[in-house]
Amino acid sequence: MTTEVLEWWIKWSRIHRKTSIGTEDAEKEIAVLKDFINALKNYHK
């Protein structure tokens, strides 16, 4: 995961969810999203 991805996720959270999160929380949320997407991809195999 790049710094740019983290920065954009933090910006998105601030704009759309009206919350301020730190880098650590952003990394955790992105990891959850990655797991979810992988689970969806594997669901149809």
Secondary structure as the mmCIF struct_conf table of DSSP 4:
data_model
#
loop_
_struct_conf.conf_type_id
_struct_conf.id
_struct_conf.beg_label_comp_id
_struct_conf.beg_label_asym_id
_struct_conf.beg_label_seq_id
_struct_conf.end_label_comp_id
_struct_conf.end_label_asym_id
_struct_conf.end_label_seq_id
HELX_RH_AL_P HELX_RH_AL_P1 THR A 3 HIS A 16
BEND BEND1 ARG A 17 ARG A 17
HELX_RH_AL_P HELX_RH_AL_P2 THR A 23 TYR A 43
TURN_TY1_P TURN_TY1_P1 HIS A 44 HIS A 44
#
